[in-house]
């Protein structure tokens, strides 16, 4: 079992920054991808950014150049540095992990960007 717990969400003005953290615990030894998805009200959940255990990153076009995803060496935490935030970044941000064939999710943290 792996547990993913997010922190760092909140309210920020447009143009501001936030850093999300996700702590992974339990059987993390075969996690090979971690990252963040997000879901805005009325929308489907979508990719924000992911990073593999080898350090390869993938970003949604809408966040490229503004968001940075990183993972610690022990694969026990993943971070999302969000800069130049826009109102359209408002969403619940979910921590994501891929462990073999299994996809794991945190419960989410709300990010609200005011204009």
N, C-alpha and C positions, 0 to 999 in steps of 0.2 A: 504494500500500500504506500502511496505517495500522497502527501498533503501539500497543497499550494495555498499560501496565505499572502494576499496583497496588502500593501499599505502605501500611503503617500498621495492619495487622491484629495480633491478639495476644490475650492472655488478660487479662480484666478482671473485677472483681467486680460483681455486680448493683448497679445504682445509679451505676456509674461511667461514664466517657466515653472515647471513642476518636475519632480523626479519620483517615479513609481518604483517600488521594490516588491519583489516576490520571494518569499522564503520557502524552499522546498525541504520537506523532512520525510523520513521513512526510507523506503527502498529506492534510493536515487541512483544506484550504481549503473543502471543501464539507460539512463536518460540520454538521448542523443540530440534533441532539439528543445529549446525553450524560447519563450517569447510572449508576445502580447497580441491579443485580438481586442476589438472594441465593438460596442453595439450602441448606436444612437437610438433615441426613442422612435419607434415605428419602423426601424430599419433592421436588416439582418446583421448578424455578427460578421465582422470582416477583419481581415488581417491588418495589423498595424506594423509589427516587426517581429522577426524571429532571428535566432542565432543558433548555429549548430555547435556541438562540442568541439569542433575543429575551428570555430571562430568565423564561419561563413555567415554573413548576414543577408537578410532579405527584408525589404521595406515596401510598404504600399507607396504608390506614386504620390499620394496626397501628403505623405509625411517626410518624403526624402528631403534631406538637407536641413530638416528641423528636429527630427527625433533621432536619438542614438540608443541602440540596444546593446547591452553588455551582459556578460555572465561571469560569475566568479570561477576560479580554477576547480573548485570542488563540485561544481554544478549544483550547489545548494542554494543559489540565489541568481535571479535575473533582474535586470534594472532597465528602466526606460527613462532616458533623459529627454524631456520635451521642452523645446524652446520655440519662441515666436508663435505661441499658441493662438488659435483662431476660434471664433465661436463654433465653427463647424467641427472642431475637435471634441466638443461636448459629447460624452458617451460614458457608459460603464466600460471600464477596461478590465479584461480578464487575463489572468496569467495562464499560460499554456505550456504544456510539456508533452513530449512524445517519448514514450518508453517502450521500445520494441514496437509491437503492433498497436499499442494502446495510446489513446489520447486522453490527457488529464487536464482538468480545468480548476481554477480557483473560483471563489464565489463572486469576485469582481470588486472594483473600487470605482466610485463615481468621480469623474472629472467634469467640472462645469466651467466654461470659459465665457465670461460676460463681455459684452461689446461696449 
